[in-house]
Amino acid sequence: MYPNNMYKTPEQQIDEAVEISKALFMPQAKSQQEADSIKRNIEAAGDHLKAISAIVNDGNLFKALMNEALSRMR
């Protein structure tokens, strides 16, 4: 059979990678503030990837700009 990612959009794959990354790295935080920082940084990286994906896969500059704006608000 085909892996599950064959049927997921690039955005869904990025969301899944973000959740996995948070699960891997947040438990290593030494404080709640560090955990919050790790979470924000991972989510911002996901938004950056979605912006790149919007340009490369969709040719959608508006969608890319919205994702980039989200990453900067985190």
N, C-alpha and C positions, 0 to 999 in steps of 0.2 A: 504494500500500500504506500501511499504518498504521505510524507510527514505533514503535520498540521499546518506548518508555515506555508505550505503550497497554496492554501486557500485564504490566507490572511493578507490584508492590505499592508503596504509598507508602514502606515501609521499604527496599525494593530501590532505589527512586529516590533516597532520601536517602543510602544507602550509596554509590551511584554518584557522587552529587554530592560526597560527602566525599572519595572517591578522586581525583576530578578536581581538587578544591580543593587537596589535598595535593600532587598532581603540579605544579600551577601555582605554589604559594607556597613549598614547601619548598626548591626549588633557589635561591631568592633569599636564603636564610639566610646570614648571615656566619660562623656557627660551628655546631658540632654541637649545642650547647646551645640555640641559637636555633631550629634545625631541629626539635629535640625539643619545644620549647615550641609552635611553630607546629602540629606534628602533634597534640599534646595538645589545643590549643585548637580545632582543626578537628573532631577526633573528639568533643570535648565538645559543640560546637555541633550536630553530627549527632545526638547523644543527646538534646539538648534538643528538636530538631525531631521526633524519634521519639516523645518524650513528648507533645508537642502533637498529633501525628498520632494517637496512641493514644486521646487524649481526643476529638478532633474526629471522626475517621473510625470508630473502634471503640467509643467510649464505655467504654473499658476503663481505669479508674482504676489498678488494680493494675499493669498493663503500663506505664502512664505513670509511676508511682512508681518502678518498676524501672529504666526508662530514665533517669529523673532521678537516681537513685542512682548509676548508672554514670557519668553525666556528672560528678558530684561526686568520684568516685574517681580520675578522670584527672588 
